Amino acid sequence: MKVLTQDDAAELLKVDGLDSFVTERCDQLQLVGGGYTVSSDTASKTALAKFLAHLLLKQPEVCVYVTGWGLRPTAEQLDLLYGYRRSVGETRMLTEAPLHLFDQSGSDALGSILCLVFYFALEAWVFDVAGTTMIRISHDGRIETRSSGRGDLVDFAGEPEKYLKALGARAA
């Protein structure tokens, strides 16, 4: 896992700005399914995070761009997120370096960051570096997927209840 500033992320993506990249890609990609809300129980959040990490890392590089915190302060424990980031040598605050970059060997780290996003009611965008898939995770656990193609992640987003049940997880 690498952690990048918005400027470093824009350079990686070869765009003028990270927020404009997210907005433009969302406008260009098709919404898959109607979205869903993850259950509030920890086991379901953990199972979903691990499953999404597995599906996402079929791409060479995946980003988790944390865009919102402080929206549900009673649900947050950012010290744990910062502690996890420090364990990989990252000392900057989210305001300085909000993007987490994972390669295909980073499934456990991606799953862990997604767990923290779910557990602490953070807002995040998850996307592949090519910009073919965008997942919006809102602080209330609502997840929306946009994509330009087909594949396992699109299949999951189209019928999340089917896959969540097989994982022993559930939608809210």
N, C-alpha and C positions, 0 to 999 in steps of 0.2 A: 504494500500500500504506500502510495505517495500522497502527500497533501499539498495542494497548490493554491496560490492566490487566484483571484479572478483574472488578473492580467496574465499570469502564467498559463491558466486554463485557456484563455482566449488565444494565446500563442500556440498552444498544443492543438487546438481545434481549427486554427487558421481562420479566425474570425475577428471582427473588431471588438466585440464585447460578449461576455458570457451570457448575460441576461438577454441580449438581443438574439443570440444563438438559440436559447431555449424558446423564446417567443416565436421566432421564425420557424423553427422545426415543428413546434406544436401546431402552428397554422398550416403547415404543409403535410403533416402526417394525419392519417385517419384514426379516429377514435375506435377502439376495439371493444365490443360489448358495451355495457352501460356503466361500467365501473362497479365497484363493490366496496364494502366496509369490512375491515378485518375485525374479528372478534376481540373483545377486551381482555380475554384470558391470555396469560403469558405463554402457555404451551402453543396456542394457535399462532401467536405472533412469532415465536421462535421457529416453528415449522415453516411458516410462510417465508420468513427471512432466508432460511437455509435453501428452500426450494427456489426462490427467486434468484439467489446467488448461483445456484446450479444452472438455471436456465439462462441467466444473463451472461455468464462467462463462457458461453459458446462463441461469443464475440471476442476478438483479441484484447480489447480494453473497454472497461466500463467505468463510468463516473457516478459518484453520489455527491450531488451539490446540495448542501444543507442551506436552505434559504429562510427558514423561520424557526425561531425559538422564543421563549418568553410568552407564548400564546396561551399556554396552560401551565403556569408556574407550579401548581401543586403536583403536576405529573412529571416535572423535570428534575433531573439530578445531573446537571452538566459536569459536575466534578468527575463522574464516572466516564463520561465521554472524553473529557480532557485527559483523564488517567489512561484510557485506552490509547489515545493519540500519543501521549508521552511514552508509552511502551514501545512505540515504533520510532521514537526520536523527534516527534513533533511537539513543539512548545508554543506555537502561535495560537491565538484565540480564533474562534470561528469567524469573527469579523474580519480578520486578516487573511485567513486561509480556509475557505469554506468547502473546497472541492477535494474529494477523496478519489484517487485514481487506482484502479485495480487491473492487473493483468490476469491471464488465465490460471496462474498459480495461486491467486489470492482469494479462493472461494471461502475459506474460513474467515478471513479478514472482512470480506464483503458481507458475509452473513452476520458478522458481529456488528458492523456499522449499521446494517439494516435493522438488526434487533434494537440497537440503541435509538434509532429513529422512531421505531414503533413504540418501544417502552416509554420513551420520554415525550411523546406527542410532538415531535419536531416536524417541520415541513421540509420536503426534499424533492429534488428531481433526480431521477436515475436514468442514465442513458448510455448507449454505446458511443464511442468516439466518432464513428461514422455518421451518427445522427439518424439511424434507421428506426430506432425505438426510443420512446420517451415514456417514463412512468412518473406520474405525479403522486406523491404521498402527502396527504394533508394532515394537519395536527389532530383532526378528529378521526383518523384512521381510514379515510376515504382514499381509494386507490383508483387511478384512471390510467389506462395504457393507450398509447398512440403508436402506430407502426406503419411502415411502408410495404410490408410484405407478410409472408406466412411463416410459420414455424411453431415450435413448442410454446414459446412465450405468448404468441398470439392465440394459440389454441387455449391456453390457460386463461387468458384474459376474457375470451369469449364464453367460457363455461367455468368460472372459478369454483363454484360450489362442488362440481364433480371432482376436481383435483384436490380441493381442500378436504373433502370427506376422505379421500384416499390417503391423505397425509395425517389424518386424525385431527385435523384443524377444522375450523368453521368460520364462515362469514358471520358478521353481526346481524 
